[in-house]
Amino acid sequence: MTPSYCAVCGRCFQNQYFHIQEGGRLVHFSDFDDSAAKRGYCPGVVGAAWICEEHLSIALECIDLPVETAIAELRRQIGVQRYSVTEGRDEPHLFIDRIGPNRPKVFAILRAATQMTPTQAKEAIEHLPVFVSKGWPAEFMNWKKQLEECGATMRIAWD
């Protein structure tokens, strides 16, 4: 079992799960058994799979099936032809998706957050989305809050 990768589509939600415990969850299917893990054997857990939020509701409808059958059925239902794991970002990224009504203030905050020159910041806000910062969400929440107070629409990209 690969942690924080959707067993259905391969989407990586490791960053989101690590930082805020969202993005998906571990689903137990009919053949779930963790008795070997409790005795110290590795891998020790069978019948469980990580499922992203997008596919969670349909996966929960299949929990009465063994994990392999359920995953195959889910892939068939959504039309996954080739399963491949997609690598996520090394860290969450903060973006401006929409400038909002207070363009001068957003411009000033963007410059402070990124150390862009005036020319670079002007060019950036004319070609959205604009990358602001990356790292632990706690590190860039101040920038996110200031920009949202100016009316900008912000997005944290986890993967």
Protein Blocks (a to p, Z undefined) as FASTA:
>chain_A
ZZhiafknopacklmmmmnopaiacdddfklcfklmmnopaekighiacddfklmmmmmm
mmmpcfklmmmmmmmmnopabgcdddddfbdcdddfbgbjmlmlmmmmmmmmnopafklm
mmmmmmccddfbgcdfklmmmmmmmmmmnopacdddfZZ
